[in-house]
Amino acid sequence: MKHITPALKHKAVLVGWIAGITLAASLLWAISFPFRAMRLMHSANRALASIDDPRRLGSPLPDQYSGQAPMGCWYDISEPEDAQDSVFYVFFIMRNGILVPCGVQVSDQGIVVDIVPLGNHAQKAIAHIPGGIIDLYIRRIESAASKVVNER
């Protein structure tokens, strides 16, 4: 019985460390949402300005709206005036192991109006992504957008 106790103790310490690191990482991810959302918003606005798109992202919507959409963030559109009731979703499409940043404007009915590649590489890469994959992302975003549009 004496030999079982030290082995059990070492395993319990290892499990405790793993649980502590996981808990700390989860807490850091949760409390850093405002910072991450603002940095993503500024990067997306720079990308939109570089392609002469008149849309500009306003404030990020709360993290609870992500739902079943791909990993990304929802934003209000601050410009132009005709897009005031729309929201903009910034997300990433995985293509050959590379993340392709994209954004979609979603109307107040929850329909994707436009998909916008954010950056030079994204403009080139999105041309090579099969339409079925893009349609899959659009359907997932539209299903999550119904929740966002209803709660606004």
Stockholm file with secondary structure:
# STOCKHOLM 1.0

chainA/1-152         MKHITPALKHKAVLVGWIAGITLAASLLWAISFPFRAMRLMHSANRALASIDDPRRLGSPLPDQYSGQAPMGCWYDISEPEDAQDSVFYVFFIMRNGILVPCGVQVSDQGIVVDIVPLGNHAQKAIAHIPGGIIDLYIRRIESAASKVVNER
#=GR chainA/1-152 SS CTTHHHHHHHHHHHHHHHHHHHHHHHHHHHHTHHHHHHHHHHHHHHHHHHTTCCCEEEEECCGGGCTTSCSEEEEEEEESGGGTTCEEEEEEEEETTEEEEEEEEECTTSCEEEEEECSHHHHHHHTTSCHHHHHHHHHHHHHHHHHHHHHC
#=GC SS_cons         CTTHHHHHHHHHHHHHHHHHHHHHHHHHHHHTHHHHHHHHHHHHHHHHHHTTCCCEEEEECCGGGCTTSCSEEEEEEEESGGGTTCEEEEEEEEETTEEEEEEEEECTTSCEEEEEECSHHHHHHHTTSCHHHHHHHHHHHHHHHHHHHHHC
//
